[in-house]
Every structure is written in C-alpha cells, then in structure tokens.
Amino acid sequence: MRPPFLARRFVAFAASLLLAMPLLCTAAPQYTVTVLAGPGSQAWDINLSGQVVGANGSNAWLHDGNAYIDLGSGLAFGINDSGQIAGHSGSNGFFYSGGVMTTITGWGFTTARGLNNDGVVVGMAEFEDAENGFVRHAISWQNGVTTDLGTVYGFQSRAYGVNSQGHVVGGSDIGGAPNYPLTPFLYRDGSMTEIAQFPGPWSEATAINDHDQIVGFGNLMPNGPELYPRTAFMWDNGVLTDIGALSGGATSFAFGINNASQVVGWFGDYGNPHAFLFDAGSFLDVNDLIDPASGWVISEANAINDLGQIAGTACRDGSCYAVRLDLVPAVPEPATWGMLLAGCTLVGWRRRSRGARR
C-alpha cells in the first residue's frame, strides 16, 4: 500500500530537515560556568587545552583542567599551548616552564604579561637611560635574553600580547609628563609603530592573533562624561572597528582575540561591568549566553581560545571568582526533534509497506 500524498510530502520535508541539521544548530552559543579558584580570584589567560592562569589575592595559580595549582606569590598573566606561563612576582617578571620558575629582570620593576608558543615573553621593564634617566620600556624575553623594544614617541611603553610571528602589541606614551598618555602600538620587523590615533589619551592595544588582528581600547570621546572614556576596538590591516559603539556607547575594554576573530572584554559601569563577546559583527552580552537560573553574573572576559572557551570573572552571592566558560554544542529545538522523529517514523512505515507488497 502506498502512503497518501501528504504523508509522502512530509517524508520529503523530514529528509530535508535532516540535511539542514547544521543550519538548525547555528543559534547563539550557550556556555557553562566552571569555577577555577576561590573568592576574589581572577582568570587572565587560557590556552588551547583549556588550561587557565590567574591570580588569587597575591598568589599566582594554574588550573590544568583537573586541579588548581598554586604557583606561589605573584600574578600569572599568560599561558601558551605548552603550558608555559608568564607573570610577575614582587618587582620581577617570571617565566614558568616544566616546574621551573625563571626570573626576568630589568633595572627596576619588571613585569611579564604575555607569551607565544615559542616561549617569547613580552612585558615591561624599568631601565636607567643615560640620556633620559628613568624610563619604562616594552620588552621581549626569550631564553634569558631581554630585548628593549623602545617607544613610539616618548619615554614609556609596555607590551601585553605577542603572536606566533613574534609581533608585539601594547601602549606607548605620546608625551605629556607626568601622566604620559598612551597610544596603541604594533612592534613588527624590528620597528614600533602607532596603529591608530585617537582623539583622547590613554589608548592601548591588549592582544593580537596570528592574523595580526589587534584589539584594545581607545579614547574616542575626549569630551565625554568621563575624564578618560574608553571604547573597545579591533584593528585589522589598517581598518579600525569601533566595537564599543555596538554596546550603546557604554565604556568598554577588549582584552582577548582568537584566530577566529572572536573578541572578548567587558563593558558598562565600572561598578557593574558585564563581559562581552564580539563575533561576526555581533556584540553579545555573555550573560545572555549562560543559564539565567545559575545566578551568575559574568563581569569580565579576559581571553578566548580557538575553541571558543573563555577565561574571566563571575560573581554570585556577593563574591567573585575566576571562571572558565565552556561552549555547549547547540541542539535542535524539541519541536524540530519531534518533526524529525515523525519523519523517521514515516520512512520506516513506508519501507515496511514496500516489504508487505513484495
């Protein structure tokens, strides 16, 4: 017996739904929240394995995916895919590899803020300069050798991120002691250059991916409601995108970018910030991507890896914690599953009918 025309059309429709499964799973991503450290902790970076580093008070730590590991006094700011870590302790920077802590020093205060998979560490060190006296310069460090990256205009600079090509980003002062307002820089091929000029002071580049896409924050409103208003930006081959404008004009800071061009940071009031994810032109409040019943408020997002995992800070019941946000694969809606099940049932009924006719 042949199924009626409408049943045959429904089977075809169900088959088309099966082919369209990937399209049904492209809704906004959803994340679960995993606490990594105690109250007052912060997460600063994440690698491709989901390992996270940060600070808990005055102690640096690593969460290796299974357990919390105390690294001792200091702050851990960067981790690469080999599990090597950069940070600072006391007045010195450090490089942690294979259980060994190596000190990175300048003339005075030194900090290490980021590193790449080759173990190139970047940060800032104080130097005594014969001509200018006391200066702070961006540095890179590898295998015990420190390189002074210099400045764009003045006496001060600091580096935050470095990609696989060894290209470095940060902020360099534009003059105007004693505050030394900053402008974002890219250090590449032995030269430091300003990537963009902002109307107001205090602008910096905070991260760079392997495509030389750069994110940071800039003062685009010199006459705004705040003394130094900031807005998140992304720079790509000379094109500057104002990410912060998409947040409705709120103060915003971008701190991380992955190789899929996804950007994370935070926006809003300083007393009540919310983490954001900027993806394919869409500015998303990360709090809209977690279970609202969890009670968490994701206040900061500081790094994102190529799998879309995010390291940041979440608050609940008056306390804030370092967290990792893990992407949950999207699934079809229950109604879609029902349609697919019905279609599969009809397909089976049709096959049985053919067998009966034989």
N, C-alpha and C positions, 0 to 999 in steps of 0.2 A: 504494500500500500504506500502510495506516495504522499508525503506530508502536504497539507494545503499550502497555497501560495504565500500567505502571510508568515507561516512557520519557516518556509524556505528563505524568505527575506530576512527574518530575524536571525537565522543561522548565519547568513552572509554578514549581517551587521555585527554579530558577535565575533565573527572571524576578523572583521576589520578592527574591532576593539583590541583583539589580541595583537594585531600588527601595530596598533597605535600605543601599546603599553608604555614605551619610553615617554611619549608625549603626555600621558596621564600622570607621569611621575615628576613633572617639572614644576610643581608648586614650590612656594618659598621654603627654604630649608628649615629644618627644626633641629634643635640642639638639646642634648642632655648636659647637666651640670655635675662635674666631679670636683669635690673639694680636695685640694692637694696639701694644704698646710693649715696651721692654727689661726685663731683670730688675730687680725692686724697684719696678716701676711699679704704679699703682693707677688704676682707672677709676671715676669718680664719677657721671657722668650720661650719658644717651642721649636723643636726640630721635627724632622720628617717621621721619626718614630713615636712622636707624641710625648717625648721627654720634655720636662718643663723646669726652668730655673727661676729663682726669685729671691726674695728677702723676707724674713720673719723677724721683725724688730731689727736688731743689729747682726743677725746671723744669715749667711748665705745658705741656700739649700738647692738640692736637685730632687725632683721626683722622676724616677726612672721608668715610670709606667706601672710599677708594682709597689714601690715603697718610697717614703720620704727619707732623704739622706742629708744630714746636717754637714755642711762643708766648713763650719767654723765661723768666726767673726768676719763680717763683711757683707757685701751685696753682690749677687750674681745677676748679670745683665744679659749675657748672650750665651747661646749653646749652638754648636753645629751638629751635623748629622752623624759625626763620630762620637758625640758625647763630650767633646772638649768644651770648656766653659771659660768665659771671660767675665771679670768683675773687678771690684776693688775692696781692699781691706785696710783700714787705717788710712794712711796717706799714700798708699801704693796701689797700683793695679796688680791683678793676678791673672795667670793662665793656668787652668787646671786640666790635666790630661793623664789618664791612666792612674789616678790616685795620687799624682804628684802635683803639688802647688808651686808654681814658679812666680817669683815676684817681678813686676815690671815697674821700674823707677825712672823718674826724671830728676831734675834738680830739686824740685819741691813736690807738691801734691800731684799725684798721677792717678788717673782712672782709666779702666778698660771698659768699653761699652758694647762692642760687637765683635764678631769674628766670622770668617768664612770657612768653608770645608777644607781649605789648605792650611788652616791654623794661623792665618793672618789676623791679628788683633788690632782694633782701632780704638782710639780714645783721646785723651788729652794729658799733657804733662807740662809742668812749670819748668822754665829754663831761665838761666841768668844770661841775658844777651849783652854783649859788650857795648853795643850802640844804644839799645833801648832799655837796658836794665831788666826789670822783672817782666816776663812775658809768659803767656799760656798758649801753647800751640797744639793743634791736632797732630796726632802721631799714628803711625802704624808700627807694629812689632811682629817679628817672626823669628823663631829660633834664636832668641837672645839679642837680636839686632833691632834697635829703635831708629825709625826714620822720622825726622821732623818734616811735616807736610806744609808748614808755613801758614800764610794767611792770604786773603784776597786784597785787603786794603790796609789794615791796621796792625795791631799787636796781639790780638786774641783770636783763637779759633778752637773748635772742639769737634770731634768726629763721633758719629753714632752708628753708622752702618757701613758694611763693605760687602760687595757681591763676589761671585766666583771669578770674575775677571780682575779683582783687586781694586775696583773703582770704589771710592770712598765718598760719603756724604756727611754733612754736618752744618755748622754755622760758623761764620767768620765776622768779626766786628767791622763796622763801617766808620769807625772813628767816633768821637764824642765822649771822651772820658768825663766822669769816672764810670758811667754805666755801660759803655761800649755796646750800643745796639748791634744786633746781628743780622746777617743776610745769609740765605742758604747757599751752600757751595757743592760742587762736584769736583773731586780730585781724580784726574784720569790722565794717563800718559805723562806723569811727572809734573802736571800743572794743575793748580787750583783755580777754578773759575766760578763766578757768580751765575747761578742758573736763572734767576729772575729778580727783578727789582720790585719791591713792594712799597706802597705809598707811606706806610708807617714802619717803625722799628720793630725789633725783636721777632725776626722770622728765621726759621731753621729747617733744614732737611733732616729727617729722622731715620729713614730706611730706604733701601734700594734693592730691586730684584735683579735677576740675571739678564733682563731685557733693558737695563738702565732706566727703568721707570722709577721715579723718585716720589716719595711722599713726605709731608711735613706740615708745618703750619706757618701762616704768614699774617702780617698786619695789613689787611685790605681796607680797613675803616679807620684812618688816623683821627677822625673827628667823631668816632662812635661813642657809645655810652660809657665805655670803659677806658682807662688810661692806655692800656695796651690790648685792644681786642684782637683775637686770633681767629683764623678760619683755616680749616684743613684744605690742603691742596694735593694734586698729583701733577707731576711734570713728566712729559713723555716726548723726547726728541724736540725740545723747544716749545712744545704746546703746554700751557698751564691750564689745568682744570680746577675751578673753584668748587671743591667738594662741599665745603661748608655752606655755600649758598643753598644747597639742596636740603639743608637741615632747618631752613626757615630763618636764617640769619643768626642762629644761636652761636655762641662761642664753641669752637670745635678744634680738636687736635688729632692728626693722623700719626700713628706710630708704627704701623706694620703693613707690609705688602708682600704677597706671594707671587709665584711665577704665572699664576692665572689672572693677575692684575686685580685681585681682590684686596681691598684696603680695610683696615680696622683702626679704631681710635675711640674717642669719646666726644660728646657734645652736651650742651646745656649749661646750667648754672654750676659754678664751682662747688656749691654745697649739695647739689643733687644731679650729678652727671649720669648720663646713660651711654653705654657702649654702642657703637655703630658698626655696621658692615656696609661697605660701598662695593656693589657688584654689578657690572654691566650697565652702569649709569643709574642704578637704583640705590638710594640712600635708605638703609633699613635700620631701625632701632632693634638691637639684638634682643631686647626684652620681648619683642613681638614674635621671636623665633624660639622661645622656650615655653614650657608648660606654665601657664599663669597660676595654676594651683600650687606650684612649687614654693611660692613665696619669695623667690629670689629676685633681686634687682641687680642686673649686670651693670656695674658702674663704669668699668674700664675694660677696654680690649687693647692689648699692647703688642700682640704678634699673632700671625696666622701662617700655618704651614701649607704646603701644596696639596694636602688632603682636606683642607678647609677647617682643621682643628684650630681653636682659638685659645690663647692664654690671656687671662685677665683677672679681674676682681669682681666678686659678687657679694652682696650684702643681704642679710636676713636677721630679723630679731635684734637689730641694733649692733650687729658685729659684721665685719667684712673679712673675706677670705680669698686667698689665691685659688683660682679655679681653672680647669680645662673644660672647654665646650667641645663636645664630640657630635659630629653630624650624624643624624639618624636618617637612613635611606627612606625616601618618600615611598609611600604605597598608594595604590588606587583607593578612592573613596569606597565605603561599604556598598553604596548603590552600584558602583561600577563592578565590584566583585560579584554582586548579585546578578547583574546582566551577563557577566562572563560565565557564571555558573549555569545560568539558564541556557545560554548559547551552547555550552558544552553538553548540557543535558539533551538538547535538541539534536546535536550532532550525533550523540550516542543512540538516540531513538531512531534517527534516520538510518544509521548503519544496521541496527537490529531489524528494521523494516526491510532493508535490502536483503538481509540474510534470510528472512522469512519467505521472501518472494522466490529465492532460489530453491 
